[in-house]
Amino acid sequence: MLKKLTLPLLRNLSCEDAENCKNCIYCDNCIQLIDCTDCSDSGYSKELKHCRSATFSFKCVDCNNITHCKHCNDVNNSIYCNKGFMLESCGYCDGCQHLKNCSHCNKCYNCENCHFCYGSTRLSNKKYVWNNRQLTKSEFMRKYLLEK
């Protein structure tokens, strides 16, 4: 004999203009959010908290104007970032903290205007740096491909 399965009620609490959202609380002007709290002008994302203008993102907190970000905290004006903390205007950064205007950086800390850096700290206006050591573009790409 089959047992009746009871599913949790998927509802929103105190949301305005929330279209196709599920289990959201205090979300405004959003579309297709799941399990989000206090978000606005966001869409197609899951498990956001206190985010504004977030799209296609997952498990982010206190972020503004982000797209395709995952596991980020206090990230602003950034795209395709993963496990970022306090990033500003960054793209394609992974596991970084305290970056500004950086792209394609991995495991970097406290850098500004840096691109294609790995495992580096306290850099400014640099490209192709590996563990704070300057490399040529081809050296960097070779190391990066071996690391992956």
C-alpha positions as CSV (number, residue, x, y, z in Angstrom):
1,M,0.0,0.0,0.0
2,L,1.3,3.5,-0.9
3,K,1.7,6.1,1.7
4,K,0.6,9.6,1.1
5,L,3.6,11.9,0.8
6,T,3.3,15.4,2.3
7,L,5.5,18.1,0.7
8,P,6.4,21.3,2.4
9,L,4.3,24.3,1.4
10,L,6.1,26.4,-1.1
11,R,5.0,30.0,-0.3
12,N,6.4,33.4,0.0
13,L,6.2,35.7,3.0
14,S,5.8,39.5,2.7
15,C,6.9,39.6,-0.9
16,E,5.8,42.1,-3.5
17,D,5.9,41.6,-7.3
18,A,7.6,38.2,-6.8
19,E,6.8,36.1,-9.8
20,N,7.3,32.3,-9.6
21,C,9.3,32.6,-6.5
22,K,9.4,29.8,-3.9
23,N,10.0,29.9,-0.2
24,C,11.1,33.5,-0.3
25,I,10.9,36.1,2.5
26,Y,10.8,39.9,2.1
27,C,11.7,39.8,-1.6
28,D,10.5,42.6,-4.0
29,N,10.4,42.8,-7.8
30,C,11.9,39.4,-8.3
31,I,11.4,36.5,-10.7
32,Q,12.0,32.8,-10.1
33,L,13.9,32.9,-6.8
34,I,14.1,29.9,-4.5
35,D,14.8,30.1,-0.8
36,C,15.8,33.8,-0.8
37,T,15.6,36.4,2.0
38,D,15.4,40.2,1.7
39,C,16.3,40.4,-2.0
40,S,15.1,42.9,-4.6
41,D,15.3,43.3,-8.4
42,S,16.8,39.8,-8.7
43,G,16.0,36.7,-10.7
44,Y,16.7,33.1,-11.6
45,S,18.7,32.5,-8.4
46,K,18.7,30.3,-5.3
47,E,19.5,30.8,-1.6
48,L,20.4,34.5,-1.7
49,K,20.3,36.8,1.3
50,H,20.2,40.6,1.3
51,C,21.1,40.8,-2.4
52,R,20.1,43.5,-4.9
53,S,20.1,43.0,-8.7
54,A,21.4,39.5,-8.6
55,T,20.8,37.1,-11.5
56,F,21.7,33.5,-12.1
57,S,23.5,33.3,-8.7
58,F,23.6,30.8,-5.9
59,K,24.2,31.1,-2.1
60,C,25.3,34.7,-2.1
61,V,25.0,37.2,0.8
62,D,25.0,41.0,0.8
63,C,25.8,41.3,-2.9
64,N,24.7,43.9,-5.4
65,N,24.6,43.8,-9.2
66,I,26.0,40.3,-9.6
67,T,25.5,37.8,-12.4
68,H,26.5,34.1,-12.4
69,C,28.1,34.2,-8.9
70,K,28.3,31.4,-6.4
71,H,29.1,31.3,-2.7
72,C,30.0,35.0,-2.6
73,N,29.8,37.5,0.3
74,D,29.8,41.3,-0.1
75,V,30.5,41.2,-3.8
76,N,29.4,44.2,-6.0
77,N,29.2,44.8,-9.7
78,S,30.8,41.5,-10.6
79,I,30.2,38.5,-12.9
80,Y,31.1,34.8,-12.8
81,C,32.8,34.9,-9.4
82,N,33.0,31.9,-7.0
83,K,33.8,31.9,-3.3
84,G,34.5,35.6,-3.3
85,F,34.6,37.9,-0.3
86,M,34.6,41.7,-0.6
87,L,35.0,41.9,-4.4
88,E,34.3,45.1,-6.4
89,S,33.9,45.2,-10.2
90,C,35.5,41.8,-10.7
91,G,35.0,39.0,-13.2
92,Y,35.9,35.3,-13.4
93,C,37.6,35.3,-10.0
94,D,37.6,32.2,-7.8
95,G,38.5,32.0,-4.1
96,C,39.6,35.6,-3.8
97,Q,39.2,38.3,-1.1
98,H,39.4,42.1,-1.1
99,L,39.8,42.6,-4.9
100,K,38.9,45.6,-6.9
101,N,38.7,45.8,-10.7
102,C,40.3,42.4,-11.2
103,S,39.6,39.6,-13.6
104,H,40.6,35.9,-14.1
105,C,42.2,35.8,-10.6
106,N,42.3,32.7,-8.4
107,K,43.1,32.5,-4.7
108,C,44.3,36.1,-4.6
109,Y,44.1,38.6,-1.7
110,N,44.1,42.4,-1.5
111,C,44.7,43.1,-5.2
112,E,43.6,46.0,-7.5
113,N,43.5,46.2,-11.3
114,C,45.0,42.8,-11.7
115,H,44.3,40.2,-14.4
116,F,45.3,36.5,-14.7
117,C,46.9,36.2,-11.3
118,Y,47.1,33.1,-9.1
119,G,47.8,32.8,-5.4
120,S,49.1,36.3,-5.1
121,T,48.7,39.1,-2.5
122,R,48.9,42.9,-2.4
123,L,49.3,43.4,-6.1
124,S,48.3,46.5,-8.1
125,N,48.1,46.9,-11.9
126,K,49.7,43.4,-12.7
127,K,49.1,40.7,-15.2
128,Y,50.2,37.1,-15.3
129,V,51.5,36.8,-11.7
130,W,51.8,33.4,-10.0
131,N,52.4,33.3,-6.2
132,N,53.6,36.9,-6.4
133,R,56.1,36.1,-9.1
134,Q,55.9,37.8,-12.5
135,L,55.6,35.5,-15.5
136,T,55.2,35.9,-19.2
137,K,51.8,35.1,-20.6
138,S,52.9,31.8,-22.0
139,E,54.6,30.8,-18.7
140,F,51.4,31.7,-16.8
141,M,49.1,29.8,-19.2
142,R,51.3,26.7,-19.0
143,K,51.3,26.7,-15.2
144,Y,47.6,27.4,-15.1
145,L,46.7,24.5,-17.4
146,L,48.9,22.2,-15.3
147,E,47.2,23.3,-12.1
148,K,43.8,22.5,-13.4
